[in-house]
Each structure stands twice: as C-alpha cells, then as structure tokens.
Amino acid sequence: MTAYYVLGIAMVVLAVVLSAVGLTREGFPPSQKMARAIIGGTALLVLVGAVVLITTTHKEHPRAEAAEKAAEERAKEAEAGGGGGEAGGAKAVRAVEKEFSIELEGGDTLEAGRYTFEVVNEGEIGHDLEIEGEGVEEKTPVIDGGESAELAADLKPGKYRFYCTVPGHAQSGMDTDVTVR
C-alpha cells in the first residue's frame, strides 16, 4: 500500500508543478513534442498507480467484513445457546436509528446482562450500530433504510457508547451514552 501512496503523492506534486509552470510561463510547453512527452509521462504515472492499487489492495470492503463477522457471531451463539433470539437468557431491546438519532427502547439506562439488540433503520440512508465500553466492541454491518439487524452484547456495569460509524453520522447526533447498572 505504501507504493500506492508514494505514487499518489508523485501525481499530486506533478500536477502542482505543471500547473505552476503552465500558469507562469506563456510559452509552456515549448513544443508539441514536449507536450506529448508530458501527457505520455502523466498517463504512464496514472496507469502505474492503478496497477499498484489493484495489486496491493487485499482488504475487503468494511461492509462485507462486518457482515461476515456478524454471521460468525450468530453461528457461535446458535451453537452455544440453541438458536439465537432470546436464547440463553438474553434480553431483547429494540434500537431505532434514523437521520440522525439512535433511540433505545426503555431509555439510556440498562441492567447488566446479555442483550440482543434489534437494530431497526427507520431512516432513508444506511446506518450501523457500534457498542463500545467496558471491554466491549460489537458492531452491525451497515443496514439499509427500512431493514434491521441483530447485535448481541454482554454488558457489564459501566458506561457505553452506542453510535453509528458511518462517517459524519455520530457527529450529526447518532451517538448515545448508555449507563449499565
């Protein structure tokens, strides 16, 4: 990935230098041959950047990664608790997301224990829900508008942050502090 960043920086520097020279020198480029060389070199640099990006990027999209992790967790829960839902004594709580809020059924104070959150996106755009605090870090994949997902978490007494990780959403109000007693 480092090579990709180096090529990206080289492209930006080249663009700035060519723009500065082109704006300050009336006769730039001095000949048609030089203009073709600049265009060819720039095209080659962009092509090499694209090849490096394709060959060095091995990480899947965060949505696919989160969906895979959630499926693994559901499978583990099904094996351990016999089927998910409220199995194993988990308390079911509905969490409603919209632009730009998160509301937990029953408010922002919960009793310690195992929970299964039914995360419902009543908004128009995709949202997810991450729970962080007291050693817990659980997250749903991005949920499209009108869809829902389940999120299991074992909450011990303490403070937790429930928020949407889609860029800009937590800053826009999708960030709730929850106290667990």
PyMOL commands that set and color helices and strands:
alter all, ss='L'
color gray80, all
select helices_A, chain A and resi 2-24+32-56+62-81+87-89+170-172
alter helices_A, ss='H'
color red, helices_A
select strands_A, chain A and resi 91-98+101-104+109-110+113-121+130-133+136-139+148-155+158-163+175-180
alter strands_A, ss='S'
color yellow, strands_A
deselect
rebuild
show_as cartoon
